Amino acid sequence: MNLDFYKNQATLKQKEHKKFLDNLKKKPPKNLDYTVQETHDEVFEKIDCLKCANCCKTTGPLFTEKDTERIAKHLRMKQVDFEAKFLRTDEDNDKVLQSLPCWFLNADNTCSIYEVRPKACREFPHTDRRKIYQINHLTIKNTLICPAAFEFVERLKKNFEK
């Protein structure tokens, strides 16, 4: 997977993507949620996250209280100890990883806590959401990190040109 290629393409097409997504927000098509889900499924049939894991290497998720409880229990740690060892509080008062890449990313790009991973990780890159136009800013940002998010926007454009 050529991450530089995807990042360059995403950078070049940011204005085009933003305009497309803004138009979806202004006038959402009747079949938007269906087409979004269909496009998401198409993309993930072709893109294997295990060949990339760029999200785990370059961005950290927000950890909710439920996330930290669940992961600490899974690791047989006290929640306070889990947070002290792995997390920090950022400028927005959110709990995030102390450093990147993610502590739980294995050498083969698998996740050592996959079955209990944070909600933000389970939902990333958020390309299967209903009312996708509510997170346009996030979708654009994710195209710079995630080849699947870039491909999603590109395919969604094609699917609505039909």
N, C-alpha and C positions, 0 to 999 in steps of 0.2 A: 504494500500500500504506500503510495507516494504522498506523504503528508504535505510536503512542500508544494506539490502541484495543487492539491486541494485548497491549501491556505491561500496560494496566489490567486487561484480562480475565484475563491470566495471574496478576496479583497477587491479584485477587479469588478466583480458583479454586485458589490454591496448596494450601490445606488439602484441598480436594476431590481434586485431582490426586494429592497425596501419599498420601491414604487409598486411592485406587484402585490406584496403583502398589504400595503396601505389600501390598495384598491379592493382587496378582499374584505378589508375591514369596513370600507365605505359602503360596499354593496355585496354582502355575502351571498353567494349562490345558494339556491335551495338545497342542493346536494353536497354542500361543503363538507360536513362531518363525514359523510360516506366516502367522498373522494379523498379526504385527508387520510382516513383509515386504510383505504385501498392503496394509496400512494406509499404510505408508511410500510405496509406489508410488502409491496413490490421492492422497495429499497432494501429492506432487511432480508429479502430472499437472496439478494446479490452481495450485500456487504456483511462481512463477518467481523464483529467487534473484536474478536480475539486476535485478529491480524493487525489491529490498530492500538486500542486502549489509550489513545491520545488523551481522552477525557481524564483517565486515572493518572496520567503522567503530568498533565499540565494544569488541571483545575481540580479543586476540591469541592466536595458537596457540603451543604449545610447539614448539620446534625441536629435533629429535633430531640426533644427530651425522650420521646418514645424510642428513637433510634439508639440513643446512648444506653438506655435501659436494656433494650433487646441485645445489642452487641456485647455489652459488658457481661450480661448473663451468659451469652453464648461462649464468651472467652473465660468464663468463671472468674470474673474480676468484680470488685466493687465498682459501682458507677463512677464514684469520685476518683478512683484510681485510674480507670479507663480514660476519663477526661483529662486527668493530669498527665498521663503518659502520651496520649495521642492528639489531644485537641488544644485549641487556644480560642479565646474570644476575640473576634475581629472588631473593627471600628463601628460596625453596625450592631454590635452586641450579639452577633450570631456565633455559634460554635462551629469551628472549621478545623481542618487538619493543621497541625503545627508546621508541617513541611510537605513538599511534593517531591517525587511522585507519592501516591497514596501508599501508606504503610502496608496495606493489605493486598497490593498488587504483586502477584507472583511473577517469576521470570518468564513464564509461558503466557503471560497476559491474562491469566485467570485470576479470580478474586478469592482470597482465602476465607472471606466471610460472605460469600455470594448469597447464601440462603437467608442471611439476616442483614444484608447491606442496607445502607440508608435509603429512605424514600426517594431522595434526590437522585441517587444512582439508579434505582429501579425505573424511574420515569425518564431519565436522560435518553435521548436529546429532546424529549417532549414533542415528538412529531406525530403522536397518535392522540393528541388532545382534542376534545370537542371545542368548538369556537376557537380554533387555532389563532385567529386574529387578535385574541386578547393577550397573546405573548409574542407579538411581532418583534419587539426589541430583543427578546431572548432567542428567538429563532435566528435572527440575523447574527447575533453574537455566536451562537452555536455553529453556524456554518464555517466560522473561522477555526473551530476546534475539531469538529466532527465531520468526516467525509460523508457520513449518512445524512446528516442535516443538510449539507450542501446539495447532495443528490436529491433529497426530498424536495427542496425548494425548486430545483431545476425540473424535476418530473411533475411537480404540482402545476407549474407554469404550463408545461406541455399538455397535461391532462385537462386544463381549463381552456386551452386554445382549441381543443377538438370540437 
